[in-house]
Every structure is written in structure tokens, then in C-alpha cells.
Amino acid sequence: MLDVQDVYGARERVERTARHTPLDYSHTFSEMTGAEVHLKLENFQRTGAFKIRGATNRIATLSDREREAGVVTASAGNHAQGVALAATRMGVDAVIVMPEHAPISKLKATRNYGAEVVRHGSGYDAAAERAHAIEREEGRTYVHAFDDEAVMAGQGTIGLEIVEDCPEVDTVLVPIGGGGLIAGIATALKAQERDIRVIGVQAEGAASAADSLEKGSVQEWDAVETIADGIAVGRMGDLTFEVIEERVDEVVTVSDSEIAVALAALLERSKTLVEGAGAVPLAALLSGAVDYEEGETIVPALCGGNIDLNTLTTVIMRGLVETGRYLKVRTVLKDRPGALRQLIDVLAENRANIYAIQHDRTSRDIAMNAAEVVIDLETRGHDHVGELLAGMREQGYEVEVLV
């Protein structure tokens, strides 16, 4: 099984390519939670995510013959970029198989880092099948995204940095997809002289690791669904399962809504952009999924910041809805002069700011002498939403909350 000496051995190799990322004390989240919260900003890593660490260590440990033959892997995102950059830095030829519908930004980034990109299949499974075929045909080494001890050891260097930068750490929160990140970090932390708690966090819609640990064997989910696409993995690794089962204290889950709230809070309060998977550890802390003592020193590992801009827009909006900062309602007005103005006056009296109004006389669901109005509103929290809805209803409006 992976040993802490493997992690220490990986450190020198990883430092040649990866950055020692900041550990930032957050006054905001410390005040919100009552804990001493330090954010491990791995979203500032080269390529925007932790994957460069494991990829660097795995490629650095290749034999001369393996280096000559090159490497291959399958990925639609962070792992692809990590392998591409690590291989280029070490003069190793890399082929990355990406699904046909992989985000164009990630495809371009992978090419720009120096790898040959092969597009194949509609999803990861088909891409991985093609990558393994190339492995057999060309004698390349397959660089697994997580189920590889050298990869796990490389990711574990994050744990060493956390202990160095925050010796008083009590608990580290780590996202889990396939399990390589937390397996490496737990191996590093559990070898320290003081007891450090390691808690894994998964999205509810992709909780195969939590399921596996509960049942005592690796479980495979046929379908996963979460905004945290970086950890949307249906099956954890066999090697990672063994390490996690032995060294991780607990695994908790969070909802997509809780992830969205954490991501929006990081943007607004810490001016920090992360992807869905990167927000998962903080989501566990803010939502109460993790038990802790007042004043406990907690480090959420924000594992990456590569989020698609369209996804970011959706996630921010979800976060605003969940915190009572955005409201969309429908009501019906008499189709007469001044009716819309009267409604706007009610909204103004209740301190709601209007984003947009849709006014429709042609809907088949209303009377001929009526108009349907859909309004997008900026609100100030759940209490304000309740006051606003009550105020509208007191004025005789029948209000349907759409979002």
C-alpha cells in the first residue's frame, strides 16, 4: 500500500513542475463557522488544478524505455491538461484521448500544453477504451487519473504543504472523485506526529465512494449527476479504496445547491474562483455536513478552478436563489392602464430591485381582459423574500414563485 515515504519521494519530482500553492486564512468563513478556516488554494496551481502533481510524479518515474515510447491517457478536463504539461516539461511524447464533446476550452488548453489530442467517442468510457487501444498498439504507458500509487503520491504533496504552512491543523476536508487526491493527502497527514482528521466530501449525485465504504467493497454507479463535474466519477479505484478505507476518518456528501452556495460565497466574499469540485469541501463546512468544535483549525482543499463560463453563470444563479438573493415570480394583472405601475410601486415599497419584466396579454392560461407578468427580482435574503411575497399578497396579487 502507498506509504508516506512515497509522498516524500514524490515531492522533489513534483516541485520541478508544480507550484507550492497558498494557504489563506479566511476571516469571513472563520466568522461564519466559528472555526479557524484556512483555504488551500490549489485553484492557483499550474493548469488550474491539482492533477499536475500526480501526472508529474508518474511520468518522472518512467523507465528510459517507457519515456521513449511515450504516454497516453483519457480525460475530458483537468487530468488531460496535467498530463500534457508534465509530459512536455519532461520531454515525453503524450497522446490524450478526449471525448468528442469535451469543452473546447479544455481541448485547446491540452493542445497548447504540447500533447497530441485524439477526439473519440461521446463520453469518457469510449475515450478510455480508445486510449487503452493506443497503449497496446504503440507500447505507451497509460497514466491513470487516480488509481495509481505514483499518481496518489504526487497528489499527497498537498498534504505536506498543508502541515508545513499550518502546523496547528486539526481537520482537512478533501473532495473525492476517484479517490487519488484524498488517498495521497491522507497518507501524508496520518503519518504526522499529531492526530489530524481527514474527511472526504462527495456530491450526493456522485457518491460512489461513500457507498463503497458503507458496503465494504467498491461499488459502481451506472449514472452520476452533479454540477461538480471534476468529481463526477461512477467508480472509485481499487487501490484508492484500500487507502481511503484505512486512513480517511469519514466521508460526507453535499447537494448541488450547497455546492452552488459555497462557490458563490467564495466568489463574493473571498474573490476566489473555483470549479464545482473545488467548492465541495467548503460546502461541507458551511452546510453543517461536518461536525467540529468551536475554534477548530480546518483546511478545505479547494482542488481546482477550471470552470466553464456557461456553467459558472448557472451555478452563480443557483447560489443566489438558495440564499434568497434572486426571486422569479408570476402574477396576473387586469389589462388596464396603470396596473403594471401599481405592481411596480408595491415592489418598490418592499425594496425589491427589478432585473427584468415579461408582460404577456396572449397567454391562453389567463382571461381575455388580463395580462400575465413574470418578474425577475433581486432580493436581500430569505426574510426579505418572505416579506415581499406577503406584501404582494396583502395587496391582492396572486403570486406564483417560479424560482
ABEGO torsion letter per residue (X at the ends): XBBAAAAAAAAAAAAAABBBBBBBBBAAAAAAAGBBBBBBBAAABBGGBAAAAAAAAAAAABBAAAAAAEBBBBBABAAAAAAAAAAAAAGBBBBBBBBAABBAAAAAAAAAAGBBBBBBEABAAAAAAAAAAAAAAAGBBBBBAABBAAAAAAAAAAAAAAAAABAABABBBBBBBAGAAAAAAAAAAAABABBBBBBBBBBAABAAAAAAAAAGBBBBBABBBBABAAABBABBBAAAAAAAAAABABBBBBBAAAAAAAAAAAAAAAGBBBBAAAAAAAAAAAAGABBBBBGBBBBBBBABABBBAAAAAAAAAAAAAAAGABBBBBBBBBBBBGAAAAAAAAAAAAGBBBABBBBBAABAABBAABBBBBBBBBBAEAAAAAAAAAAAAAAGBBBBBAX
